[in-house]
C-alpha cells in the first residue's frame, strides 16, 4: 500500500477516535481517560512490533533517533491530554475540526525544519481547511 492509503486509514481512525473518546470521557477525569487510552495504544503498538519481529531493531537506534522520538512522544502526550480535556468540555463536532488545525502547524514546521516545498495549492488548501475549522466554532 502507498502513503495515501495509510493516510486515509489514519484519517478514518482519527475520526472514530473523536467519537469514541467523547463517549469515554463521560464521568471520568480527562487525564485518567488519556492514561487508559495511552496504555491501550502502548500495548497495541508493542504487539505489532513483536508480531512483525521489529523488536530486534532496537539495538540499531541512534541517540538522535531516541531523542526525537521522545520529544515526539512528549508532544503527543500534551496533545492527547489537551484533546481529551477539550472533548470533555466541548462538542466533538467542534473540538475535532479545531484539533485538525494542527495541519497548519505541520505545514509551517515542515517548511522551516524539514525544508519541504510550499506550493500555492498546498497553502491555499490549508488556508481553506483552517477557515472551515474556524467556521465550526463561529
C-alpha positions in Angstrom: 0.0 0.0 0.0 1.2 3.5 -0.7 1.2 6.5 1.7 -2.2 7.7 0.6 -4.0 4.6 1.7 -2.3 4.7 5.1 -3.2 8.4 5.4 -6.9 7.7 4.7 -6.9 4.9 7.2 -5.3 7.3 9.7 -8.0 9.9 9.0 -10.8 7.4 9.3 -9.4 6.1 12.6 -8.9 9.6 13.9 -12.5 10.4 13.1 -13.7 7.4 15.1 -11.3 8.3 17.9 -13.1 11.6 18.5 -16.5 10.0 18.9 -15.2 7.0 21.0 -13.1 9.4 23.2 -16.1 11.7 23.7 -18.1 8.7 24.9 -15.2 7.5 27.0 -14.6 10.7 28.9 -18.1 10.9 30.4 -17.9 10.6 34.1 -14.1 10.2 34.4 -11.3 12.7 34.5 -9.8 13.5 31.1 -6.3 12.7 32.4 -7.3 9.2 33.6 -9.1 8.7 30.3 -5.9 9.7 28.4 -3.8 7.4 30.6 -6.1 4.4 29.9 -6.1 5.2 26.1 -2.3 5.5 26.2 -1.9 2.1 27.8 -4.1 0.6 25.1 -2.0 2.3 22.4 1.2 1.1 24.1 0.0 -2.5 24.2 -1.2 -2.3 20.6 2.0 -0.8 19.2 4.3 -3.2 21.1 2.1 -6.1 20.0 2.6 -5.1 16.3 6.3 -4.7 16.8 6.6 -8.1 18.4 4.3 -9.9 15.9 6.3 -8.4 13.0 9.7 -9.1 14.6 10.7 -5.5 14.6 11.9 -5.5 18.2 15.3 -6.6 17.0 15.8 -3.2 15.5 16.1 -1.5 19.0 19.8 -2.0 19.2 20.2 -0.1 15.9 18.6 3.1 17.2 20.8 6.2 17.5 20.7 8.7 20.3 19.4 11.3 17.8 16.5 8.9 16.9 15.7 8.3 20.5 15.8 12.0 21.3 13.4 13.0 18.5 11.1 10.0 19.2 11.0 11.0 22.8 10.2 14.6 22.0 7.5 13.4 19.6 6.1 11.3 22.5 6.0 14.3 24.8 4.2 16.4 22.1 1.8 13.5 21.6 1.1 13.4 25.3 0.5 17.1 25.6 -1.8 16.9 22.5 -3.8 13.9 23.9 -4.2 15.4 27.3 -5.5 18.7 25.9 -7.6 16.9 23.3 -9.4 14.8 25.9 -10.0 17.8 28.1 -11.4 19.7 25.2 -13.7 16.8 24.3 -14.8 16.6 27.9 -15.7 20.3 27.9 -16.9 20.8 24.3 -18.8 19.1 21.5 -16.8 16.5 19.4 -18.1 18.1 16.2 -16.4 21.4 17.2 -13.3 20.0 19.0 -12.2 17.7 16.2 -12.0 20.3 13.4 -10.1 22.7 15.7 -7.7 19.8 16.6 -7.1 19.3 12.9 -5.8 22.8 12.6 -2.6 21.0 13.5 -2.3 20.7 9.7 -1.4 24.4 9.5 1.3 24.0 12.2 2.7 20.9 10.4 2.9 22.9 7.1 4.8 25.7 8.7 7.2 23.4 10.6 7.7 21.1 7.6 8.9 24.1 5.6 11.0 25.6 8.4 12.5 22.4 9.8 12.4 19.9 7.0 12.8 22.4 4.2 9.8 20.9 2.3 8.4 23.0 -0.5 5.2 25.0 0.0 3.3 25.4 -3.2 0.4 27.9 -3.6 -2.0 24.9 -3.9 -0.8 23.5 -0.6 -1.0 26.9 1.2 -4.5 27.6 -0.3 -5.7 24.1 0.8 -4.5 24.6 4.3 -6.0 28.2 4.5 -9.4 26.8 3.4 -9.2 24.0 5.9 -8.3 26.4 8.7 -11.1 28.6 7.6 -13.5 25.7 7.7 -12.3 24.7 11.1 -12.8 28.2 12.4 -16.4 28.3 11.0 -17.3 25.3 13.2 -16.8 27.5 16.3 -18.4 30.6 14.9 
